[in-house]
Amino acid sequence: MFKNNENGQFGHKLHNFSRAIDSFFSGNNLKDFFQADAAHVIPAANIWEENNNLYIALAAAGLQKEDFKISLERDLLTISTEKQPEKANEKVKFYRKEFNFNFFQRSFRLDLKEFDPQQISARYENGVLTLTIPQRIEKAPDSFKINVQ
């Protein structure tokens, strides 16, 4: 159906394309392609409000609770982890490795007028890190003294 033109250019381009495909699927190119985005995995987050609390849940399987670092600087809540990669077993050949978090960082703005940062708690269970951030409860005192000026 396809014929080379008089210069044979179509056949030459098709041959180069075929060679590029063969080259891609040989050697380390395939491994590099499938692992290229693995280092940039950022855990998905769910955020919701319920019972006067704000919740942030991160799907981060394969970690230990000690791997997480949670900090608050001004109004920026940052959740991160930095873990040394496990030594690869030379007998195992991975084609895609997406859930191995060596490093990630997620940051969220927190309204400090509405939420109490000193009451933040975190729990890691079944591969999900959940932060509970209570709303500020400004309770008026039952009685107070009014000074006359």
Buried (B, 14 or more C-beta within 10 A) or exposed (E): EEEEEEEEEEEEEEEEEEEEEEEEEEEEEEEEEBBEEBEEBEBEBEEEEEEEBBBBBBEBEEBEEEBBEBEBEEEEBEBBBEBEEEEEEEEEEEEEEEBBBEEBEBEBEBEEEEBBBEEBEBEBEEEBBBBBBBBBEEEEEEEEEEEEE
